[in-house]
């Protein structure tokens, strides 16, 4: 039988790891969204210039 403290430590490690992965996914999504916004701004700018 494991000591309760060890069990809590393992759960904390797993939780931290999961949140770390989620944070990476969100960062990638945000970067993709920012890139898409930049492309749309450029396309709108080109349209307004008649290009």
Order of alpha helices (4+ residues) and beta strands (2+ residues): alpha
